[in-house]
Structure formats: structure tokens, C-alpha cells
Amino acid sequence: MRNNRLAAAILSLSTAAAALGFGDKYTLLTGVDKGRYPGVSRVVAPVPGPGFPGTFNDGDRLAGTADVGPTVNFVGLGTPMFQPNQFGSLSMLFKRGSIPAGGSNRVPILGIDFLGGPRLDLDGDLNNGVRSLVPVIGQTPAKIPGVKSFMELEFDTAGGVVEFVDVDALGTNEGGPNIQAEIATVVLTVAGTNPDGTRAAPPNPAWDTRIGLLTAFAGTSGTLSGVYAIDDLQVELWYDSIDPASASYDTLGTFQYFANFRGWMIERDPQTGDFPTLAGEGLGSTLWPLVDTSQVNNVFNTAQGLAGGTATIRNGVTADVYTAAGNGGLALADFGGDLGAYLDAVVVPLVGANARRFVYLESAGFGVNNSPDPVFTDTIGYDVVLIGAERTRPALQTNP
């Protein structure tokens, strides 16, 4: 049934796209808990061991709740272009890793990248007519004025389908011991993106469909309008640092995040100008603490044929298995565990007055690391939250 519906929806979207062109850009929202982790410190032990506990600061994986964590400080050599979570991100990437600690001992670790803020031209020249998404040796990356970090989506509400068209985002993180500062700034793109921003075929098209289901949601009251549930939106994302000293600095796809998004698209009432009240309407909670095991032992193509060309997804390492309890974040406790109430209280106030829609997407996913890094490998536990508002449109002008 799902496949039949998707096939019909894809046809509907293709027809609509031919008439409408590209999707709408949704700016990744920022301005909450600047410079802080999204959760208070919690201890996660390696299971079955041996090893030593690690500290995670992910909490409920949402910014703006009471579970705000401590200050996140840069760790590494030099000064990063941006401080970790400098902009107060609502969108984040999470990647579960395991640090070798002598012999067979392991220490659990969770890396967090905070998404949002400006976009970059990594060749440092805004006037040469060329944008580079990979670093250029000897050049300082330049911030691009105008549109900030965004995702691009197309919605066909009549056909019941959503397409994930693009993402172009800056990320910041805490770096790591004894590594260069450029590691702490990353760019996020969709699979198949070339260094100049043009597109080639993605390496995993059977999985990376970028088409999901869109369903009108009337809520528990039965009276909601402008609220749509998003399901089964599968996207492969590419993650790369701005470090020109990395082994594959001139190639995109160092990390591959495989996200199966679910979430919500919310429209402003065109008559009242307000977004619908979502608290108590049955939107439910978040995915966490879910860890997706469905892709363990499956094989995927690597970006650009890196690291041997294919990768097999594992559930961790022998001493540190990521399916153990506590690995996938905490359940939402604020707002009575009601995601709708969270969106009302935290997200809506950040949406521009002339923005028509906002989008919430979450995924408990898996990923591939094409670098020689022994900490983050080809495993489950590559999770994503994306929260964006439609790029603000100019207010409508009327003639007197």
C-alpha cells in the first residue's frame, strides 16, 4: 500500500514540479541556548565492555527545553572560524562513536554539530563568480551575505507527497583533542553535490529517494487545518569540514548521514495570520531514545568511491554496542512530552512574521565515515534534527 501511494505521489509531484519549478527554501532557525549543549551531562557506559563511561550532553536533542546543557567549548589547536553553537541552533547532527582506550577498552562518545547561520564560499572570493564547497589551500573562507543556512523542500498537499530538494548549511562543533581548528566548522550538502555546487547522481539512489509521504492531520480536536504529517522521507546527506589538511579535502562526502525523516509541516492561517495551536492535538513526542537497527549489516556505496567503494553498517564495536539502553537520547519531558506544545512555545516565536510555513524533521539513522578516523565508523547512531522556517517573504503591498 505504501509503495503504491508513493508511486502515485511521485507522479503527482513530478507534474507539479514541472509547473512550479524548484521547492521553497526553509532557513534553519537559530537563537536558542547559544553556546550551550542541548542537554545536561549524562553518563553512558560501554556495553558489554570492557571500558570506561563517557559523557553525553544531548538530552532530549531539542534546543529551548529545560534540559539545556553546559557551555560547549572548542577543544583543539588554534581558533575555529566559529565557536561551537555560536548561533544557538535548533537543528543538529548527532554521531555516536567509540574511543579506543588501550587494549580492548572503549569509551563512548557523542559528537554534535550545530547547524545554522551563514553559508560559506570556501575559496574566499565572493566576486569570482564561482562558489567552492571544498577548502582552497591558502584561502580564508568567506561568509556569503543574504540567504543563511537552509533546506529546500517541495510540498504537494493535494498529492500527499513531499520532496527534499536540497540542503546548504553551516555546522559548528567542539573539535577534538590535538586536531586543527578547521575541523570544528563543517558544510552540509545533499549526496551527489559537486565542489562547485552542481549535482551528480547520488551513490545510493535506491535508498536516497528524497520523496516522502504528506498527510493532512486534523488533530485530536478534529478541527486542525494547515498541519501535515511527514513520513518515510529518505535522504542521504554529506558532511565535510573546511580543513584543507584533511586527506580528502577536495572531495565532498567525508561523512554520509542516512536519514529517514518523519516530522511536521505547519502552515499559517491565511485569514488570521496565525499558526494553529498544536499543544494537546496529538502530535506525540520525538523519536528519542530510539536507535534504528534496521540497516545493520546492510551495504551501501560510499561517496565518490572513497574508502574502498562500499561500507557495511554495524551496531558498534565488540566492546561498545550502540543498541544498549541510553544510547539514543532521552524522551521529551518538557511540555508534558508533547512535541506540539514545544513547537508552539519554542519554534513559532522564531518564525518570521511573513513566513508562510515551518518544518520539523527528525531521524534516528545510520552513517558512514570515509576518513581514517577510528572513533566514528560505519554504524547506526547518526541522528538528525532539522527545524526551519520558510524564507521570509516581503509583506504584501496594497494600493490605496
C-alpha positions as CSV (number, residue, x, y, z in Angstrom):
1,M,0.0,0.0,0.0
2,R,2.8,2.4,0.9
3,N,4.7,1.7,-2.3
4,N,1.5,2.3,-4.4
5,R,0.8,5.5,-2.6
6,L,4.4,6.7,-3.1
7,A,4.3,5.9,-6.8
8,A,1.2,7.9,-7.3
9,A,2.5,10.7,-5.1
10,I,5.8,10.9,-7.1
11,L,3.9,11.2,-10.3
12,S,1.8,14.0,-8.8
13,L,4.9,15.8,-7.5
14,S,6.6,15.5,-10.9
15,T,3.6,17.1,-12.6
16,A,3.5,19.9,-10.0
17,A,7.3,20.4,-10.1
18,A,7.2,20.9,-13.9
19,A,4.8,23.8,-13.3
20,L,6.2,25.2,-10.1
21,G,9.9,24.8,-10.6
22,F,12.1,24.4,-7.5
23,G,11.0,24.0,-3.9
24,D,10.9,26.6,-1.2
25,K,13.9,27.4,1.0
26,Y,13.5,26.9,4.7
27,T,16.0,28.8,6.8
28,L,17.4,26.8,9.6
29,L,16.2,28.5,12.8
30,T,18.7,29.8,15.4
31,G,18.7,31.9,18.5
32,V,18.2,29.5,21.4
33,D,20.7,28.4,24.1
34,K,23.7,30.0,22.3
35,G,27.0,28.3,23.1
36,R,25.3,25.5,25.1
37,Y,24.8,21.8,24.7
38,P,21.3,20.7,24.1
39,G,21.3,18.5,27.2
40,V,22.7,18.2,30.7
41,S,25.6,15.8,31.2
42,R,24.7,12.1,31.4
43,V,26.9,9.1,31.7
44,V,26.8,6.3,29.1
45,A,28.8,3.1,29.7
46,P,30.2,0.8,27.0
47,V,28.1,-2.4,26.8
48,P,29.2,-5.2,27.2
49,G,32.6,-3.6,27.9
50,P,35.4,-3.6,28.9
51,G,35.9,0.2,29.0
52,F,35.1,3.4,30.8
53,P,32.0,5.6,30.9
54,G,31.6,8.5,28.5
55,T,29.7,11.8,29.0
56,F,26.9,12.7,26.6
57,N,25.3,16.2,26.5
58,D,22.4,15.5,24.1
59,G,19.4,15.3,26.4
60,D,16.1,15.3,24.6
61,R,18.0,16.6,21.5
62,L,15.9,19.7,21.3
63,A,17.1,23.3,22.0
64,G,15.0,25.5,24.2
65,T,13.8,23.0,26.7
66,A,14.7,22.9,30.4
67,D,17.2,20.2,29.7
68,V,19.8,22.8,28.5
69,G,23.4,21.7,29.0
70,P,26.6,23.3,30.0
71,T,28.7,25.6,27.8
72,V,30.3,23.8,24.8
73,N,33.9,24.8,24.5
74,F,36.2,24.3,21.5
75,V,38.8,21.6,22.0
76,G,41.8,21.5,19.7
77,L,44.6,23.5,18.1
78,G,44.1,27.2,17.1
79,T,40.9,29.2,16.9
80,P,37.9,28.0,14.9
81,M,36.2,30.2,12.4
82,F,33.0,30.0,14.6
83,Q,32.7,29.0,18.2
84,P,30.7,25.8,18.9
85,N,26.9,26.5,18.7
86,Q,27.7,30.2,18.2
87,F,24.3,30.9,16.7
88,G,22.0,29.0,19.1
89,S,21.0,26.2,16.7
90,L,17.7,24.3,16.7
91,S,19.0,21.9,14.0
92,M,21.7,19.4,14.9
93,L,23.6,16.3,13.8
94,F,24.5,13.6,16.3
95,K,27.0,10.9,15.6
96,R,27.7,8.1,18.1
97,G,31.3,6.9,18.3
98,S,33.7,4.8,20.5
99,I,37.2,5.9,21.5
100,P,39.9,3.2,21.7
101,A,41.3,3.3,25.3
102,G,44.0,0.7,25.4
103,G,43.7,-3.0,24.7
104,S,40.0,-3.8,24.1
105,N,38.8,-1.0,26.3
106,R,36.4,1.6,24.8
107,V,34.9,5.0,25.9
108,P,31.5,6.0,24.4
109,I,31.4,9.4,22.7
110,L,28.7,11.5,21.0
111,G,29.6,14.2,18.5
112,I,27.2,17.1,18.0
113,D,27.2,19.5,15.1
114,F,25.1,22.6,15.5
115,L,23.6,23.8,12.2
116,G,22.6,27.2,11.0
117,G,23.9,30.7,10.5
118,P,25.8,31.9,7.4
119,R,26.8,29.9,4.4
120,L,30.4,29.8,3.2
121,D,32.4,30.2,-0.1
122,L,35.5,28.2,0.7
123,D,37.6,29.8,-2.0
124,G,37.4,33.1,-0.1
125,D,36.4,35.2,-3.1
126,L,32.8,36.3,-3.4
127,N,33.4,38.1,-6.6
128,N,34.9,35.5,-8.9
129,G,31.5,34.0,-10.0
130,V,32.4,30.6,-8.5
131,R,31.3,29.1,-5.2
132,S,33.5,26.4,-3.7
133,L,32.1,23.9,-1.1
134,V,35.6,22.5,-0.5
135,P,38.5,24.3,1.1
136,V,41.2,26.0,-1.1
137,I,44.7,25.9,0.3
138,G,45.9,29.3,1.4
139,Q,42.4,30.9,1.2
140,T,40.3,32.0,4.1
141,P,36.6,31.0,3.7
142,A,34.2,33.9,3.2
143,K,30.7,34.3,4.6
144,I,28.1,34.7,1.9
145,P,25.7,37.6,2.5
146,G,22.0,37.1,2.1
147,V,20.4,33.7,2.5
148,K,21.5,31.8,5.5
149,S,21.8,28.0,6.0
150,F,18.7,26.4,4.6
151,M,17.0,23.2,3.4
152,E,14.8,23.2,0.3
153,L,11.6,21.3,0.2
154,E,8.6,21.0,-2.2
155,F,5.2,20.1,-0.8
156,D,2.3,18.8,-2.9
157,T,-0.5,18.8,-0.4
158,A,-3.1,17.6,-2.9
159,G,-1.0,14.7,-4.0
160,G,0.2,13.8,-0.5
161,V,3.9,14.0,-1.1
162,V,7.0,16.0,0.0
163,E,10.3,16.2,-1.8
164,F,13.6,17.0,-0.1
165,V,15.3,19.1,-2.8
166,D,18.5,20.5,-1.2
167,V,20.3,21.5,1.9
168,D,23.1,24.1,2.2
169,A,24.2,24.6,5.8
170,L,27.0,25.6,8.1
171,G,27.8,23.5,11.1
172,T,29.9,24.1,14.2
173,N,31.2,21.6,16.7
174,E,33.7,21.3,19.6
175,G,36.5,19.8,17.6
176,G,38.7,17.3,19.4
177,P,42.0,17.0,21.3
178,N,45.1,17.9,19.3
179,I,43.2,18.4,16.0
180,Q,43.2,21.6,13.9
181,A,40.5,24.3,14.4
182,E,39.1,23.9,10.8
183,I,37.6,20.5,11.9
184,A,35.2,22.5,14.0
185,T,33.4,24.1,11.0
186,V,31.6,21.9,8.5
187,V,29.3,22.2,5.5
188,L,26.3,20.0,5.0
189,T,25.0,19.2,1.5
190,V,22.9,16.5,-0.2
191,A,24.5,13.4,-1.7
192,G,25.8,13.9,-5.2
193,T,26.8,17.6,-4.7
194,N,30.0,18.6,-6.5
195,P,32.5,21.0,-5.1
196,D,31.1,23.9,-7.2
197,G,27.5,23.2,-6.0
198,T,26.4,21.4,-9.2
199,R,24.9,17.9,-8.9
200,A,25.8,14.5,-10.0
201,A,24.0,11.2,-9.4
202,P,23.8,10.2,-5.7
203,P,25.7,7.0,-4.9
204,N,22.7,5.2,-3.2
205,P,19.6,6.1,-5.3
206,A,17.6,3.0,-4.2
207,W,17.7,4.3,-0.7
208,D,18.1,8.1,-1.2
209,T,14.7,8.7,-2.8
210,R,14.1,12.1,-1.2
211,I,10.4,11.5,-1.6
212,G,8.1,11.1,1.5
213,L,4.5,10.9,2.4
214,L,2.5,14.0,3.4
215,T,-0.8,13.5,5.3
216,A,-3.2,16.2,6.4
217,F,-3.6,16.0,10.2
218,A,-6.8,17.2,11.9
219,G,-5.6,16.6,15.5
220,T,-7.4,15.2,18.4
221,S,-9.9,18.1,18.1
222,G,-10.7,17.2,14.5
223,T,-10.5,20.9,13.6
224,L,-6.8,21.5,12.8
225,S,-6.0,22.8,9.4
226,G,-2.7,23.6,7.8
227,V,-1.0,20.7,9.7
228,Y,0.7,17.9,7.8
229,A,2.5,14.8,9.0
230,I,5.7,13.9,7.1
231,D,6.8,10.2,6.9
232,D,9.3,8.0,5.1
233,L,11.4,10.9,3.7
234,Q,14.7,9.1,3.0
235,V,17.7,11.4,2.3
236,E,21.4,10.9,2.2
237,L,23.3,13.9,3.5
238,W,27.0,14.7,3.0
239,Y,29.2,16.3,5.8
240,D,32.6,17.8,5.3
241,S,34.9,20.0,7.3
242,I,36.6,23.2,6.0
243,D,40.1,21.7,6.8
244,P,42.4,21.9,3.8
245,A,44.8,19.4,5.5
246,S,42.3,16.6,5.6
247,A,43.1,13.6,3.4
248,S,40.1,14.2,1.0
249,Y,39.8,17.9,1.4
250,D,38.9,18.4,-2.3
251,T,36.1,15.8,-2.3
252,L,32.7,16.0,-0.7
253,G,31.2,13.1,1.3
254,T,33.6,12.5,4.2
255,F,30.7,11.5,6.3
256,Q,27.4,10.2,4.9
257,Y,24.3,10.6,7.1
258,F,21.4,8.4,6.0
259,A,18.2,9.9,7.4
260,N,14.7,8.5,7.3
261,F,12.8,11.6,8.3
262,R,9.5,11.9,9.9
263,G,8.0,15.2,11.1
264,W,5.6,18.0,10.6
265,M,4.9,20.9,8.2
266,I,2.8,23.7,9.7
267,E,1.1,26.4,7.7
268,R,0.0,29.9,8.9
269,D,-3.8,30.5,8.6
270,P,-4.1,32.9,5.7
271,Q,-7.1,34.6,7.3
272,T,-5.9,35.2,10.8
273,G,-2.2,35.2,10.1
274,D,-1.6,32.9,13.0
275,F,-0.2,29.4,13.2
276,P,-2.5,26.8,14.7
277,T,-2.1,25.9,18.3
278,L,-0.6,22.4,18.4
279,A,-0.5,21.7,22.2
280,G,-2.8,18.8,23.1
281,E,-3.6,18.0,19.5
282,G,-1.8,14.6,19.5
283,L,1.4,15.3,17.6
284,G,3.1,12.9,20.0
285,S,6.7,13.1,21.2
286,T,10.1,12.7,19.5
287,L,11.9,9.6,18.2
288,W,14.4,9.5,21.0
289,P,15.6,7.3,22.7
290,L,15.0,5.1,19.6
291,V,18.1,3.6,17.9
292,D,17.4,2.3,14.4
293,T,18.7,-1.2,13.9
294,S,17.0,-1.9,10.6
295,Q,20.1,-1.3,8.5
296,V,22.7,-3.3,10.5
297,N,24.8,-5.5,8.1
298,N,23.4,-3.8,5.0
299,V,25.9,-2.5,2.5
300,F,26.0,1.0,0.9
301,N,28.1,2.7,-1.7
302,T,30.5,5.3,-0.3
303,A,30.7,8.9,-1.6
304,Q,32.9,9.3,-4.6
305,G,34.0,5.7,-4.2
306,L,36.0,6.6,-1.1
307,A,37.3,4.0,1.5
308,G,37.1,1.1,-0.9
309,G,33.8,2.0,-2.5
310,T,31.3,0.3,-0.1
311,A,30.6,0.3,3.6
312,T,28.8,-2.2,5.8
313,I,26.7,-0.8,8.7
314,R,27.4,-2.2,12.1
315,N,25.8,-1.8,15.5
316,G,29.0,-0.5,17.1
317,V,32.2,-2.4,18.1
318,T,32.7,-5.6,20.1
319,A,33.0,-3.9,23.4
320,D,30.6,-1.0,22.8
321,V,27.3,-1.9,21.2
322,Y,25.2,1.2,20.3
323,T,21.8,-0.6,20.7
324,A,22.3,-0.7,24.5
325,A,19.9,1.4,26.6
326,G,20.7,5.1,26.9
327,N,22.4,5.5,23.5
328,G,19.7,7.2,21.6
329,G,19.0,10.3,23.7
330,L,16.2,11.0,26.2
331,A,12.5,11.2,25.7
332,L,11.0,14.7,25.7
333,A,9.9,15.5,29.2
334,D,9.2,19.3,29.0
335,F,5.7,20.4,27.9
336,G,4.3,17.1,29.2
337,G,6.2,15.3,26.5
338,D,4.1,17.0,23.8
339,L,6.0,18.0,20.7
340,G,3.2,20.2,19.6
341,A,3.5,22.3,22.8
342,Y,7.3,22.5,22.2
343,L,6.7,23.8,18.7
344,D,4.2,26.4,20.0
345,A,6.5,27.7,22.7
346,V,9.9,27.5,21.2
347,V,9.7,27.3,17.4
348,V,6.8,29.6,16.5
349,P,8.3,32.7,18.2
350,L,11.4,32.4,16.0
351,V,9.5,32.2,12.7
352,G,9.5,35.4,10.6
353,A,6.2,37.4,10.6
354,N,5.8,36.9,6.8
355,A,6.9,33.2,6.7
356,R,4.1,31.0,5.5
357,R,5.3,27.7,6.9
358,F,7.7,26.0,9.2
359,V,9.0,22.4,9.1
360,Y,10.2,20.0,11.8
361,L,12.2,16.9,10.7
362,E,13.8,14.2,12.9
363,S,15.6,10.9,12.1
364,A,17.2,8.1,14.0
365,G,19.6,7.0,11.3
366,F,22.9,5.4,10.4
367,G,26.0,6.7,8.7
368,V,29.4,6.1,7.0
369,N,32.7,7.7,7.8
370,N,35.1,7.7,4.8
371,S,38.1,9.1,6.7
372,P,40.7,7.0,8.6
373,D,39.2,8.2,12.0
374,P,38.9,5.2,14.3
375,V,36.3,6.8,16.6
376,F,33.3,7.4,14.3
377,T,32.8,4.4,12.0
378,D,30.2,2.9,9.7
379,T,27.4,2.4,12.2
380,I,23.9,3.2,13.5
381,G,23.6,6.2,15.6
382,Y,23.9,9.0,13.1
383,D,20.8,11.1,14.0
384,V,19.4,14.4,12.7
385,V,17.1,17.1,13.7
386,L,16.2,19.9,11.2
387,I,13.9,22.8,12.0
388,G,13.4,25.5,9.5
389,A,11.0,28.3,8.6
390,E,10.1,29.3,5.0
391,R,12.3,32.1,3.9
392,T,10.5,35.3,4.9
393,R,8.6,36.9,2.0
394,P,8.1,40.6,1.7
395,A,4.8,41.8,3.1
396,L,2.0,42.1,0.6
397,Q,1.6,45.6,-0.8
398,T,-1.9,47.0,-1.5
399,N,-2.7,50.1,-3.4
400,P,-4.5,52.9,-1.5
